[in-house]
Amino acid sequence: MELQGKHIVLGVTGGVAAYKAAALLRLLTGAGAGVQVVMTEAATRFVTPVTFQALSGRPVFVDQWDPRMANNMAHIDLSREADAILVAPASANFLARVAQGLADDLLTTLVLARECPLLVAPAMNRQMWENPATRRNMALLQEDGVSCLGPASGVQACGEQGEGRMLEPEAILESLAAFFTPKCLAGRRVLMTAGPTFEAIDPVRGITNLSSGRMGYAIARAAARAGARVTLVSGPVSLALPLGVERIPVRSALEMHGEVLARAGEADVFIGVAAVADYRVEQVAAQKLKKEAGGPPEIRLVPNPDILAEVAALPRPPFCVGFAAESENLEEYAQRKRQRKGIPLLVGNLIQDGFGGEDNRVILFDDRGSHPLPAASKDLLARQLIAHVAQLLEKD
């Protein structure tokens, strides 16, 4: 799990977005974190402490004079175990008090007395967010090393539209996981492909495959968390774009080829995860093909360009990572493919182990041999792959 073993103090301040903190708490615990909730008195007007206690399995603290602490020092004891304090939502009033070093309730006192990082997810009306005083306060906080998550733009509870919405809980979780991820690819530019391609036969039919794109998107997420600037050239999938990743949507192998080659010269790393069709229809019908009495129409196929091989053959190629999905003889075919394409790293897997599913089992093939990874979720395998890539880059 992404936050396994992490202890997070979740601060909740007064605002309509406090209801989202309950969903965020579920996500944090689901990711393996232990969570201690601390609320302001205003926050209890929107969501009761009982809700957060039920979801976290821990008592919720509101009062700085809470007698449940034997030494009556909740503002000290609650933060000493924490890996981070995350305040979501963070109201304009809370940000102002922390920026000025005020400590007039438990949460602000806790923040002032902390030894761990502080992350805030602002939530307020757009005019409050745009107010020069709020902007000055945020600038002060960021100068002090506080990480700001968001805010997002959209329709607000008051009915107005603009910047100031709290990030959705999923985005906050992603940002927190990225915060804890070592930045082993900081400053690197990573170009990737993911998903299937669709080779049209006529306006309604085509040739494609069962690739879900999950492995490619998991790797893009892991690379972005590791500090890389990631561009993802993606075939048609129904997956959410990872935070901080630029997506270039394509359908066919020729489109993917064009977008990749236009960017490969600027990339430090190229990871070809997409299940690119080996062949395309030579002549795509302009109109829908009709069922004829004489039998099915004849369709002639021609080879698609080999995107990975072309990138690897550039005069100054990026560090290239290929993928091989086989149904048998994985080690033999994968090693042969790596040597044929002249790439430093290839990730191989058997189709029956992971094609289209949530989990996978892969083997990494490089100049030092083969490195099997235990069966795991694609997210975990993606993080392990990125760590391996970073190690090989350091040795180049």
C-alpha positions as CSV (number, residue, x, y, z in Angstrom):
1,M,0.0,0.0,0.0
2,E,1.2,3.4,-1.0
3,L,1.3,5.0,2.5
4,Q,2.0,1.8,4.5
5,G,3.5,2.7,7.9
6,K,3.0,6.4,7.6
7,H,1.4,8.3,10.4
8,I,-0.6,11.3,9.3
9,V,-2.3,14.0,11.4
10,L,-5.3,15.1,9.4
11,G,-6.4,18.6,10.4
12,V,-10.0,19.7,9.5
13,T,-11.0,23.3,9.5
14,G,-14.4,25.0,9.2
15,G,-15.9,25.0,5.7
16,V,-18.3,23.1,3.5
17,A,-15.5,21.0,2.1
18,A,-15.1,19.4,5.5
19,Y,-17.4,16.6,4.3
20,K,-14.7,15.7,1.8
21,A,-12.3,15.1,4.6
22,A,-14.3,12.0,5.6
23,A,-13.7,10.5,2.1
24,L,-10.1,11.5,2.3
25,L,-9.7,9.8,5.6
26,R,-11.1,6.6,4.1
27,L,-8.6,6.8,1.2
28,L,-5.6,7.5,3.6
29,T,-6.4,4.5,5.8
30,G,-7.0,2.4,2.7
31,A,-3.5,3.3,1.5
32,G,-2.1,2.0,4.7
33,A,-1.7,5.2,6.8
34,G,-2.5,5.6,10.4
35,V,-4.5,8.8,10.7
36,Q,-5.1,11.0,13.8
37,V,-7.8,13.6,13.2
38,V,-7.6,17.0,14.8
39,M,-10.5,19.4,14.2
40,T,-11.2,23.1,14.8
41,E,-14.3,24.0,16.7
42,A,-15.7,25.5,13.5
43,A,-15.2,22.2,11.6
44,T,-17.4,20.5,14.1
45,R,-20.3,22.7,12.8
46,F,-20.0,20.9,9.4
47,V,-19.1,17.3,10.3
48,T,-19.2,15.8,13.8
49,P,-16.1,14.3,15.5
50,V,-18.0,11.0,15.8
51,T,-17.8,10.6,12.0
52,F,-14.0,10.9,12.0
53,Q,-13.6,8.7,15.1
54,A,-15.7,5.9,13.4
55,L,-13.6,6.1,10.2
56,S,-10.2,6.4,11.8
57,G,-10.7,4.1,14.8
58,R,-9.0,6.8,17.0
59,P,-10.3,9.5,19.3
60,V,-10.7,12.9,17.6
61,F,-9.1,15.9,19.3
62,V,-10.7,19.4,19.2
63,D,-9.9,21.1,22.5
64,Q,-6.3,22.1,23.3
65,W,-7.2,21.5,27.0
66,D,-8.4,18.0,26.3
67,P,-7.8,16.0,29.6
68,R,-7.3,12.7,27.7
69,M,-3.6,13.5,27.4
70,A,-1.9,12.7,30.7
71,N,0.4,15.7,30.5
72,N,-2.3,17.9,28.9
73,M,0.1,18.6,26.0
74,A,-1.9,17.4,23.0
75,H,-0.3,20.1,20.9
76,I,3.1,18.4,21.5
77,D,2.3,14.7,21.7
78,L,0.0,14.5,18.7
79,S,2.7,15.7,16.2
80,R,5.7,13.8,17.6
81,E,4.7,10.5,15.9
82,A,3.6,12.1,12.7
83,D,5.3,11.8,9.4
84,A,3.3,14.8,8.2
85,I,0.4,17.1,9.1
86,L,-2.2,17.4,6.3
87,V,-4.8,20.1,6.7
88,A,-7.8,19.6,4.4
89,P,-9.8,21.7,4.1
90,A,-7.6,24.6,5.1
91,S,-9.7,27.7,5.5
92,A,-8.5,31.3,4.7
93,N,-8.7,32.1,8.4
94,F,-6.5,29.0,9.3
95,L,-3.9,29.9,6.6
96,A,-3.8,33.5,7.9
97,R,-3.2,32.4,11.5
98,V,-0.5,29.9,10.6
99,A,1.3,32.4,8.3
100,Q,1.5,34.8,11.2
101,G,2.5,32.2,13.8
102,L,-0.6,32.4,15.9
103,A,-1.5,29.5,18.1
104,D,-5.0,30.1,19.5
105,D,-6.5,26.6,19.2
106,L,-5.3,23.1,19.2
107,L,-4.7,22.8,15.5
108,T,-2.7,26.0,15.1
109,T,-0.7,25.2,18.3
110,L,0.0,21.8,17.0
111,V,1.2,23.2,13.7
112,L,3.5,25.7,15.4
113,A,5.0,23.0,17.6
114,R,5.5,20.5,14.9
115,E,8.8,18.8,13.8
116,C,7.3,17.2,10.7
117,P,6.2,18.6,7.3
118,L,3.0,20.5,6.8
119,L,0.8,20.2,3.8
120,V,-2.4,22.3,3.3
121,A,-5.3,21.9,0.9
122,P,-7.0,25.3,0.7
123,A,-10.8,25.6,0.3
124,M,-12.7,28.9,0.2
125,N,-14.7,31.2,-2.0
126,R,-12.9,32.4,-5.1
127,Q,-12.8,36.0,-3.9
128,M,-11.3,35.0,-0.6
129,W,-8.6,33.0,-2.5
130,E,-7.9,35.8,-4.9
131,N,-7.7,38.4,-2.0
132,P,-4.2,39.9,-1.8
133,A,-4.1,39.1,1.9
134,T,-4.7,35.4,1.3
135,R,-2.0,35.4,-1.5
136,R,0.5,37.1,0.9
137,N,-0.3,34.5,3.5
138,M,0.2,31.6,1.1
139,A,3.5,33.1,-0.1
140,L,4.7,33.3,3.5
141,L,3.7,29.7,4.1
142,Q,5.5,28.5,1.0
143,E,8.6,30.4,2.0
144,D,8.4,28.6,5.3
145,G,8.4,25.3,3.5
146,V,4.7,24.5,3.7
147,S,3.4,22.5,0.7
148,C,0.2,23.8,-0.9
149,L,-2.1,21.2,-2.6
150,G,-4.4,23.1,-5.0
151,P,-6.8,24.7,-4.9
152,A,-8.9,23.5,-7.9
153,S,-11.2,25.6,-10.1
154,G,-14.9,24.9,-10.6
155,V,-18.4,25.4,-9.3
156,Q,-18.3,26.4,-5.6
157,A,-20.9,25.8,-2.8
158,C,-22.0,29.4,-3.1
159,G,-22.9,28.8,-6.7
160,E,-20.0,30.9,-8.1
161,Q,-17.3,29.5,-10.3
162,G,-13.6,30.0,-10.0
163,E,-10.4,28.9,-8.2
164,G,-10.7,28.0,-4.5
165,R,-12.3,24.5,-4.5
166,M,-10.5,22.0,-2.4
167,L,-8.8,19.3,-4.5
168,E,-10.8,16.1,-4.7
169,P,-9.7,13.5,-2.1
170,E,-8.1,11.2,-4.7
171,A,-5.9,14.1,-5.9
172,I,-4.9,14.9,-2.3
173,L,-4.0,11.3,-1.7
174,E,-1.9,11.3,-4.9
175,S,-0.2,14.5,-3.9
176,L,0.6,13.1,-0.5
177,A,2.0,9.9,-1.9
178,A,4.1,11.9,-4.3
179,F,5.4,14.0,-1.4
180,F,6.8,10.9,0.3
181,T,8.3,9.4,-2.9
182,P,12.1,9.8,-3.3
183,K,12.8,12.1,-6.3
184,C,15.1,9.7,-8.1
185,L,14.1,11.1,-11.5
186,A,14.2,14.7,-10.6
187,G,14.9,16.9,-13.7
188,R,14.5,14.0,-16.1
189,R,12.1,14.1,-19.1
190,V,10.2,10.8,-19.6
191,L,8.3,10.1,-22.8
192,M,6.0,7.1,-22.7
193,T,3.4,5.2,-24.6
194,A,0.5,3.3,-23.1
195,G,-2.7,1.5,-24.0
196,P,-3.8,-0.2,-27.3
197,T,-3.9,1.2,-30.8
198,F,-6.9,1.0,-33.0
199,E,-6.3,0.3,-36.7
200,A,-9.4,1.3,-38.7
201,I,-11.0,-1.0,-41.3
202,D,-13.8,1.4,-42.2
203,P,-15.6,4.2,-40.3
204,V,-17.0,1.8,-37.7
205,R,-14.7,-1.3,-37.6
206,G,-11.1,-1.7,-36.6
207,I,-8.4,-4.0,-35.3
208,T,-7.3,-3.6,-31.7
209,N,-6.3,-5.6,-28.7
210,L,-7.2,-6.1,-25.0
211,S,-4.6,-3.8,-23.4
212,S,-6.2,-1.8,-20.7
213,G,-3.4,0.7,-20.4
214,R,-3.2,0.2,-16.6
215,M,0.5,-0.7,-16.5
216,G,1.5,2.2,-18.6
217,Y,-0.6,4.7,-16.6
218,A,0.8,3.2,-13.4
219,I,4.4,3.7,-14.7
220,A,3.5,7.3,-15.7
221,R,2.2,8.0,-12.2
222,A,5.3,6.4,-10.6
223,A,7.7,8.5,-12.8
224,A,5.8,11.7,-12.1
225,R,6.0,11.0,-8.3
226,A,9.7,10.4,-8.7
227,G,10.1,13.9,-10.0
228,A,10.1,13.4,-13.7
229,R,8.4,15.5,-16.3
230,V,6.2,12.9,-18.0
231,T,4.6,13.0,-21.4
232,L,2.2,10.1,-22.1
233,V,1.3,9.3,-25.7
234,S,-1.8,7.2,-25.0
235,G,-4.0,5.0,-27.1
236,P,-7.8,4.9,-26.4
237,V,-8.3,3.9,-22.7
238,S,-10.8,4.8,-20.0
239,L,-8.3,5.7,-17.3
240,A,-7.9,8.8,-15.2
241,L,-4.8,10.8,-16.1
242,P,-2.2,10.7,-13.3
243,L,-1.5,13.9,-11.5
244,G,1.2,16.0,-13.2
245,V,1.3,14.0,-16.4
246,E,0.8,15.5,-19.9
247,R,-1.3,13.2,-22.1
248,I,-1.2,13.2,-25.9
249,P,-4.2,11.2,-27.1
250,V,-3.9,9.0,-30.3
251,R,-5.7,6.2,-31.9
252,S,-3.6,4.5,-34.5
253,A,0.0,3.2,-34.5
254,L,0.9,5.8,-37.2
255,E,-0.4,8.6,-35.0
256,M,1.5,7.3,-32.0
257,H,4.6,6.9,-34.1
258,G,4.4,10.6,-35.3
259,E,3.8,12.0,-31.8
260,V,6.6,9.9,-30.3
261,L,9.2,10.7,-32.9
262,A,8.4,14.4,-32.7
263,R,9.3,14.4,-29.0
264,A,11.9,11.7,-28.6
265,G,14.8,14.0,-29.2
266,E,14.1,16.0,-26.1
267,A,13.5,12.9,-23.8
268,D,16.0,11.5,-21.3
269,V,14.0,8.3,-21.0
270,F,11.6,6.5,-23.4
271,I,9.3,3.8,-22.0
272,G,7.3,2.0,-24.7
273,V,4.5,0.3,-22.8
274,A,1.7,0.5,-25.4
275,A,0.5,-2.6,-27.1
276,V,1.1,-1.2,-30.6
277,A,-0.6,-3.1,-33.5
278,D,2.0,-4.9,-35.7
279,Y,-0.1,-4.4,-38.8
280,R,-2.7,-1.9,-40.2
281,V,-5.1,-2.1,-43.0
282,E,-3.5,-0.9,-46.3
283,Q,-6.6,0.8,-47.6
284,V,-9.2,2.0,-45.1
285,A,-12.7,2.0,-46.6
286,A,-14.2,5.5,-46.8
287,Q,-17.7,4.0,-46.2
288,K,-19.0,1.2,-44.0
289,L,-18.3,-2.2,-45.7
290,K,-21.5,-4.0,-46.4
291,K,-22.1,-7.7,-45.9
292,E,-22.1,-9.2,-49.4
293,A,-23.5,-12.5,-50.7
294,G,-20.1,-13.3,-52.1
295,G,-18.5,-13.6,-48.7
296,P,-16.3,-11.4,-46.6
297,P,-14.3,-8.6,-48.2
298,E,-10.6,-9.1,-48.6
299,I,-8.5,-6.9,-46.3
300,R,-4.8,-6.5,-47.0
301,L,-2.5,-5.7,-44.0
302,V,0.8,-3.9,-44.1
303,P,3.4,-3.6,-41.3
304,N,3.3,-0.6,-38.8
305,P,6.5,1.2,-38.0
306,D,8.5,-0.2,-35.0
307,I,8.4,2.8,-32.7
308,L,10.7,1.5,-30.0
309,A,13.4,0.4,-32.6
310,E,13.3,3.8,-34.3
311,V,13.7,5.7,-31.1
312,A,16.6,3.4,-30.0
313,A,18.3,4.0,-33.4
314,L,18.3,7.8,-33.1
315,P,21.8,9.4,-33.2
316,R,21.4,10.4,-29.5
317,P,18.7,8.1,-28.2
318,P,17.1,8.4,-24.8
319,F,17.4,5.6,-22.3
320,C,15.0,3.1,-23.8
321,V,12.7,0.7,-22.0
322,G,10.7,-1.9,-23.9
323,F,8.0,-4.3,-23.0
324,A,7.4,-7.8,-24.2
325,A,4.1,-9.6,-23.6
326,E,4.4,-13.3,-24.5
327,S,2.2,-16.4,-24.2
328,E,5.2,-18.7,-23.9
329,N,9.0,-18.9,-23.8
330,L,9.2,-15.5,-22.1
331,E,12.9,-15.4,-21.2
332,E,14.0,-16.6,-24.7
333,Y,11.8,-14.2,-26.6
334,A,12.3,-11.2,-24.3
335,Q,16.1,-11.5,-24.4
336,R,16.0,-11.8,-28.2
337,K,13.8,-8.8,-28.5
338,R,16.0,-6.7,-26.3
339,Q,19.1,-7.5,-28.3
340,R,17.4,-7.1,-31.6
341,K,16.2,-3.6,-30.7
342,G,19.4,-2.6,-29.0
343,I,17.8,-1.3,-25.8
344,P,19.3,-1.4,-22.2
345,L,16.2,-2.6,-20.4
346,L,13.2,-4.7,-21.3
347,V,10.2,-5.7,-19.1
348,G,8.7,-9.1,-19.9
349,N,5.5,-10.8,-18.8
350,L,3.3,-13.6,-19.8
351,I,-0.1,-12.4,-21.2
352,Q,-1.9,-14.7,-18.8
353,D,-0.3,-13.1,-15.8
354,G,-1.4,-9.5,-16.3
355,F,-2.9,-8.5,-19.6
356,G,-5.9,-6.3,-18.8
357,G,-5.9,-7.0,-15.1
358,E,-5.0,-5.2,-11.9
359,D,-2.0,-7.3,-11.0
360,N,1.0,-8.6,-12.9
361,R,4.2,-10.6,-12.7
362,V,7.2,-9.3,-14.6
363,I,10.9,-9.9,-15.2
364,L,13.3,-7.2,-15.9
365,F,16.0,-8.0,-18.5
366,D,19.1,-5.8,-18.7
367,D,22.9,-6.2,-19.4
368,R,23.3,-7.9,-16.0
369,G,20.8,-10.6,-16.7
370,S,17.2,-11.2,-15.6
371,H,15.5,-9.9,-12.5
372,P,12.2,-11.4,-11.6
373,L,9.8,-9.3,-9.5
374,P,7.3,-11.0,-7.2
375,A,3.7,-10.9,-8.4
376,A,2.1,-7.6,-7.2
377,S,-0.2,-4.8,-8.1
378,K,0.7,-2.9,-11.2
379,D,1.2,0.3,-9.1
380,L,3.8,-1.4,-7.0
381,L,5.6,-3.0,-10.0
382,A,5.6,0.4,-11.6
383,R,7.4,1.9,-8.6
384,Q,9.9,-0.9,-8.6
385,L,10.5,-0.4,-12.3
386,I,11.1,3.3,-12.0
387,A,13.6,2.7,-9.1
388,H,15.4,0.2,-11.4
389,V,15.5,2.7,-14.3
390,A,16.9,5.3,-11.9
391,Q,19.7,3.0,-10.8
392,L,20.7,2.2,-14.4
393,L,20.7,5.9,-15.3
394,E,23.1,6.6,-12.4
395,K,25.5,4.1,-13.8
396,D,25.4,5.5,-17.4
